[in-house]
Amino acid sequence: MKYLKRLGLFLVAIILSVSAFAVSSSAQARRTGVYYRPIIVRSYARPFFYSRFYDPFYDPYYYDPYLSYQREKYYKEKDVRDAEKKAAKESAKYGSNSEKAIKAQEKYSKAVQKLNDFRNNS
């Protein structure tokens, strides 16, 4: 019992001294200086739409007949190529007399007809 009181007092003294050190540490103190932090400047290319001269509604194909003709011709030829690939794929997969192959062949013939009409009217 005599040693138990001594041990308790010793532990209380240790706890008080540790708490006193924690309160007086420099991490808890306030600093009153002014610190200037460096500014990081990143240089990178801005996107084109940040420019004041960029107009999202400007369409060069609308104003230039040659460009609009070339674009229309490209898309008509692309439709023919895609339809031809699809017709070949469907006929190879399901046979040439299947319903899907016949529909793909009809789409191909329509695309060819549109391309021929475009070429004849131009």
Secondary structure, DSSP 8 states (H G I E B T S, - for coil): -HHHHHHHHHHHHHHHHHHHHHHTSTTTS------------------GGGSTT--TT--HHHH-HHHHHHHHHHHHHHHHHHHHHHHHHHHHHH-TTSHHHHHHHHHHHHHHHHHHHHHHH-
